[in-house]
């Protein structure tokens, strides 16, 4: 009787796998149809990852030089000052380019 039980167990184990395979095929077929109906994907970014206009804007923002956190006392104050200056420069750049 043990060999009969093994056959039944093997049949039960393979049945869900077959059902999962069929479900995966149906999902793949549905996804292909959805891709055709969806809007075209946006153009990929340039090879460098950043377009020239963005690169020019980022280069105009001052770099942060102080590495400090909230527990670092006076250094933290200096870091916040640098962050505010960078943010103000970014806002000015956007206003100049009428992107505000």
C-alpha atoms as an extended CHARMM CRD file, in Angstrom:
* protein
*
       100  EXT
         1         1  UNK       CA              0.0000000000        0.0000000000        0.0000000000  PROA      1               0.0000000000
         2         2  UNK       CA              2.9320000000        2.3660000000        0.4940000000  PROA      2               0.0000000000
         3         3  UNK       CA              3.6700000000        2.4270000000       -3.2530000000  PROA      3               0.0000000000
         4         4  UNK       CA              0.0440000000        3.3970000000       -3.9240000000  PROA      4               0.0000000000
         5         5  UNK       CA              0.3250000000        6.2450000000       -1.4740000000  PROA      5               0.0000000000
         6         6  UNK       CA              3.5120000000        7.4780000000       -3.1780000000  PROA      6               0.0000000000
         7         7  UNK       CA              1.7820000000        7.5230000000       -6.5640000000  PROA      7               0.0000000000
         8         8  UNK       CA             -1.1080000000        9.5330000000       -5.1500000000  PROA      8               0.0000000000
         9         9  UNK       CA              1.2770000000       11.9890000000       -3.4720000000  PROA      9               0.0000000000
        10        10  UNK       CA              3.2800000000       12.4760000000       -6.6780000000  PROA      10              0.0000000000
        11        11  UNK       CA              0.0940000000       13.1200000000       -8.6560000000  PROA      11              0.0000000000
        12        12  UNK       CA             -0.9990000000       15.7350000000       -6.1250000000  PROA      12              0.0000000000
        13        13  UNK       CA              2.3830000000       17.4760000000       -6.2640000000  PROA      13              0.0000000000
        14        14  UNK       CA              2.4930000000       17.6780000000      -10.0720000000  PROA      14              0.0000000000
        15        15  UNK       CA             -1.0910000000       18.8870000000      -10.4980000000  PROA      15              0.0000000000
        16        16  UNK       CA             -0.5540000000       22.3150000000       -8.8400000000  PROA      16              0.0000000000
        17        17  UNK       CA              2.6340000000       22.8160000000      -10.8340000000  PROA      17              0.0000000000
        18        18  UNK       CA              0.7760000000       22.2090000000      -14.0820000000  PROA      18              0.0000000000
        19        19  UNK       CA             -1.9870000000       24.5880000000      -13.0220000000  PROA      19              0.0000000000
        20        20  UNK       CA              0.5800000000       27.2670000000      -12.1410000000  PROA      20              0.0000000000
        21        21  UNK       CA              2.2270000000       26.8710000000      -15.5580000000  PROA      21              0.0000000000
        22        22  UNK       CA             -1.0990000000       27.3220000000      -17.3330000000  PROA      22              0.0000000000
        23        23  UNK       CA             -1.9350000000       30.3670000000      -15.2010000000  PROA      23              0.0000000000
        24        24  UNK       CA              1.4710000000       31.9030000000      -15.9620000000  PROA      24              0.0000000000
        25        25  UNK       CA              0.9230000000       31.4100000000      -19.6910000000  PROA      25              0.0000000000
        26        26  UNK       CA             -2.4980000000       33.0830000000      -19.4730000000  PROA      26              0.0000000000
        27        27  UNK       CA             -1.0190000000       36.0170000000      -17.5850000000  PROA      27              0.0000000000
        28        28  UNK       CA              1.7790000000       36.3810000000      -20.1250000000  PROA      28              0.0000000000
        29        29  UNK       CA             -0.7330000000       36.3530000000      -22.9770000000  PROA      29              0.0000000000
        30        30  UNK       CA             -2.8370000000       38.9690000000      -21.1650000000  PROA      30              0.0000000000
        31        31  UNK       CA              0.2110000000       41.1270000000      -20.5040000000  PROA      31              0.0000000000
        32        32  UNK       CA              1.1790000000       41.0760000000      -24.1740000000  PROA      32              0.0000000000
        33        33  UNK       CA             -2.2670000000       42.3450000000      -25.1270000000  PROA      33              0.0000000000
        34        34  UNK       CA             -2.0930000000       45.0420000000      -22.4620000000  PROA      34              0.0000000000
        35        35  UNK       CA              1.2900000000       46.2380000000      -23.7210000000  PROA      35              0.0000000000
        36        36  UNK       CA             -0.0970000000       46.7400000000      -27.1950000000  PROA      36              0.0000000000
        37        37  UNK       CA             -2.9910000000       48.8380000000      -25.8770000000  PROA      37              0.0000000000
        38        38  UNK       CA             -0.8580000000       50.8890000000      -23.4640000000  PROA      38              0.0000000000
        39        39  UNK       CA              0.6830000000       54.2240000000      -24.3500000000  PROA      39              0.0000000000
        40        40  UNK       CA              4.2110000000       54.1280000000      -25.7670000000  PROA      40              0.0000000000
        41        41  UNK       CA              7.0070000000       54.1570000000      -23.2240000000  PROA      41              0.0000000000
        42        42  UNK       CA              8.8850000000       57.4440000000      -22.7460000000  PROA      42              0.0000000000
        43        43  UNK       CA             12.1760000000       57.8570000000      -24.5160000000  PROA      43              0.0000000000
        44        44  UNK       CA             15.1160000000       56.4820000000      -22.5380000000  PROA      44              0.0000000000
        45        45  UNK       CA             17.5160000000       58.8630000000      -20.8310000000  PROA      45              0.0000000000
        46        46  UNK       CA             20.7750000000       59.6480000000      -22.6200000000  PROA      46              0.0000000000
        47        47  UNK       CA             23.6800000000       57.2850000000      -22.0350000000  PROA      47              0.0000000000
        48        48  UNK       CA             25.0410000000       59.5350000000      -19.2650000000  PROA      48              0.0000000000
        49        49  UNK       CA             21.6970000000       59.3850000000      -17.4490000000  PROA      49              0.0000000000
        50        50  UNK       CA             21.1990000000       63.1720000000      -17.2690000000  PROA      50              0.0000000000
        51        51  UNK       CA             20.3130000000       65.4970000000      -20.1040000000  PROA      51              0.0000000000
        52        52  UNK       CA             22.4500000000       68.5730000000      -20.7410000000  PROA      52              0.0000000000
        53        53  UNK       CA             19.9690000000       71.1260000000      -19.3560000000  PROA      53              0.0000000000
        54        54  UNK       CA             19.6870000000       69.2800000000      -16.0490000000  PROA      54              0.0000000000
        55        55  UNK       CA             23.4370000000       68.9060000000      -15.8410000000  PROA      55              0.0000000000
        56        56  UNK       CA             23.9610000000       72.6590000000      -16.3550000000  PROA      56              0.0000000000
        57        57  UNK       CA             21.3910000000       73.4520000000      -13.6600000000  PROA      57              0.0000000000
        58        58  UNK       CA             22.9380000000       71.0860000000      -11.1240000000  PROA      58              0.0000000000
        59        59  UNK       CA             26.4170000000       72.4500000000      -11.7930000000  PROA      59              0.0000000000
        60        60  UNK       CA             25.2020000000       75.9550000000      -10.8510000000  PROA      60              0.0000000000
        61        61  UNK       CA             24.0220000000       74.8130000000       -7.3900000000  PROA      61              0.0000000000
        62        62  UNK       CA             26.7250000000       75.1260000000       -4.7110000000  PROA      62              0.0000000000
        63        63  UNK       CA             28.0860000000       71.8410000000       -3.3580000000  PROA      63              0.0000000000
        64        64  UNK       CA             27.6560000000       70.9520000000        0.3040000000  PROA      64              0.0000000000
        65        65  UNK       CA             30.9740000000       70.5480000000        2.0880000000  PROA      65              0.0000000000
        66        66  UNK       CA             30.0290000000       70.1090000000        5.7510000000  PROA      66              0.0000000000
        67        67  UNK       CA             29.2420000000       66.5400000000        6.7680000000  PROA      67              0.0000000000
        68        68  UNK       CA             27.2610000000       66.8210000000        9.9850000000  PROA      68              0.0000000000
        69        69  UNK       CA             24.0500000000       65.6410000000       11.5830000000  PROA      69              0.0000000000
        70        70  UNK       CA             21.6530000000       67.0140000000       14.2080000000  PROA      70              0.0000000000
        71        71  UNK       CA             23.8830000000       65.8000000000       17.0670000000  PROA      71              0.0000000000
        72        72  UNK       CA             26.9680000000       67.6510000000       15.8210000000  PROA      72              0.0000000000
        73        73  UNK       CA             26.1820000000       71.0780000000       17.3190000000  PROA      73              0.0000000000
        74        74  UNK       CA             27.8070000000       73.9860000000       15.4670000000  PROA      74              0.0000000000
        75        75  UNK       CA             28.7340000000       71.8410000000       12.4730000000  PROA      75              0.0000000000
        76        76  UNK       CA             25.0480000000       71.0090000000       12.0370000000  PROA      76              0.0000000000
        77        77  UNK       CA             24.2500000000       74.7190000000       11.9530000000  PROA      77              0.0000000000
        78        78  UNK       CA             26.8810000000       75.2060000000        9.2410000000  PROA      78              0.0000000000
        79        79  UNK       CA             25.4320000000       72.2720000000        7.2770000000  PROA      79              0.0000000000
        80        80  UNK       CA             21.9270000000       73.7300000000        7.4630000000  PROA      80              0.0000000000
        81        81  UNK       CA             23.2620000000       77.0900000000        6.2940000000  PROA      81              0.0000000000
        82        82  UNK       CA             24.8400000000       75.3890000000        3.2500000000  PROA      82              0.0000000000
        83        83  UNK       CA             21.6170000000       73.5060000000        2.5060000000  PROA      83              0.0000000000
        84        84  UNK       CA             19.5790000000       76.7020000000        2.6470000000  PROA      84              0.0000000000
        85        85  UNK       CA             22.0490000000       78.4860000000        0.3680000000  PROA      85              0.0000000000
        86        86  UNK       CA             21.8570000000       75.6190000000       -2.1410000000  PROA      86              0.0000000000
        87        87  UNK       CA             18.0620000000       75.6540000000       -2.0040000000  PROA      87              0.0000000000
        88        88  UNK       CA             17.9420000000       79.4240000000       -2.5030000000  PROA      88              0.0000000000
        89        89  UNK       CA             20.3210000000       79.1310000000       -5.4880000000  PROA      89              0.0000000000
        90        90  UNK       CA             18.1020000000       76.4180000000       -6.9880000000  PROA      90              0.0000000000
        91        91  UNK       CA             14.9810000000       78.5680000000       -6.6110000000  PROA      91              0.0000000000
        92        92  UNK       CA             16.7760000000       81.5420000000       -8.2270000000  PROA      92              0.0000000000
        93        93  UNK       CA             17.8280000000       79.3600000000      -11.1660000000  PROA      93              0.0000000000
        94        94  UNK       CA             14.2530000000       78.1800000000      -11.6210000000  PROA      94              0.0000000000
        95        95  UNK       CA             12.9540000000       81.7590000000      -11.5160000000  PROA      95              0.0000000000
        96        96  UNK       CA             15.5350000000       82.8340000000      -14.1180000000  PROA      96              0.0000000000
        97        97  UNK       CA             14.4070000000       80.0130000000      -16.3820000000  PROA      97              0.0000000000
        98        98  UNK       CA             10.7260000000       80.7020000000      -15.6170000000  PROA      98              0.0000000000
        99        99  UNK       CA             10.2770000000       77.2200000000      -14.1340000000  PROA      99              0.0000000000
       100       100  UNK       CA              8.7340000000       78.3400000000      -10.8550000000  PROA      100             0.0000000000
